[in-house]
Amino acid sequence: MKSKTKITTLTLLLVAAFTFSQSNNEKDNRRIHNKAEKAEKTVEETNEQIDSAVASIDNTIEGAKETATKVGDIFFGKKDKKKISKNTVVITIASVSYDDKDVNQLYHEISKSKGAKNIIKTYSNGQMIIQMESKSSADAIWQNVLQTTRTSFNIDKISEKSIVLKLKK
């Protein structure tokens, strides 16, 4: 009988050990699950804090840009976004030949000046027309022509955008 008792005792011990082992595994699993849930909540909270910090930084940067612009406007004045438009200036010289050296010298000086762009020279029936785009007035362009060249011409008419010249004979 002693062997039956030993076998029964061993069997009971095995069943008890298995049951205890199962309950420990369930407790461990619950503990691990709870820790994972806590970690997930912590990650979500951290992500929300990061999003909030990024939004705050963006607002700070925009505010700094506005402040820098205002300070720049105070020290350097407001910059007009519009550029000064270019005028079309026309210089007309009547009663000249196409290959007149004084007219060609005038054209050469104007074409080399910084203020004149897109210069067009046309000739028809003894009249030379020099047309250009410039931020400067016609008078300012004329004043930039060398005096030695200007002395070859008489001004017949001058306005903001045009000059009518006559070649001196």
Buried (B, 14 or more C-beta within 10 A) or exposed (E): EEEEEEEEEEEEEEEEEEEEEEEEEEEEEEEEEEEEEEEEEEEEEEEEEEEEEEEEEEEEEEEEEEEEEEEEEEEEEEEEEEEEEBBEBBBBBBEBEEEBEBBBBBBEBBEEBEBBEEBEBEBEEEEBBBBBBBBBBBBBBBEBBEEEBBEBBEEEEBEEEBBBBBBEE
